[in-house]
């Protein structure tokens, strides 16, 4: 019985020692094997691996995935115009040299995050102080992010990291100068609106004057053409009258007298006080009255 217990204890100790020499590396992790504080091996391939049992060798794991550095609050920077702005940025990065990263931070991710945040803030300050507010917000925002990414990438490489991307989430004025900026924007928009309104009024007067001129010209030309047509009509009428008078003068006189009678006695209430023997009633005296026979 004592021998069985002894064998059991020996087997358990052996299994414990065996399990302490085995470790599994996940595909999302790096494994660093070190002894007495010195790095002995860096394992990046996933699978089952062996090491010496503690305290001869120990293993720590580092994340191989893309990490995000996102500041909880926006930082204040000064532009080339000496104006304060708030910039909120985030960085995508990952560990590419585990040994250098471990030596730099001892595997402490918080220290690495703090160091990366300092690098990003310094790069932001260098780039924003060279540019105006407009350039940072819209004009050269892409160039600013590219320049920051290049600067941060160089320093991140020295601590075993790789920068994937740097983005500016928000760029805004500080609260103290928002009112003055909005007032300036409002006055600028009002000035543009007044200019457009003045330009529109001038164009309106120009169009109205041109329309009045064209109207006057059209009416004058129409009156000229009407008078010309009326003159041609009167000339043709006179020519027809003359031809008719030349063919039968007596009939022409009779016809004109009938027209005069029609115009004079158009209504029953019309009254004309004339001597019955006047020339006006010559064709009422008989068939031969128009010929002048007695």
Buried (B, 14 or more C-beta within 10 A) or exposed (E): EEEEEEEEEEEEEEEEEEEBBEBEBEEEBBBBBBBEEEBBBBBEEBEEBEBEBEEEBBBBBBBBEEBEBEBEEBBEBEBEEEBBBBBBBBBBBBBBBBBBBBEBBEBEEEEBBEBBBEBBBBBBBEBBEBBBBEBBBEEBBEEBBEBBBEBBBEBBBEBBBBBBEBBBEEBEBEEEEEEEEEEEEEEEEEEEEEEEEEEEEEEEEEEEEEEEEEEEEEEEEEEEEEEEEEEEEEEEEEEEEEEEBEEEEEEBBEBEBEEEBEEEEEEEEEEEEEEEEEEBBBBEEEEEEBEEEE
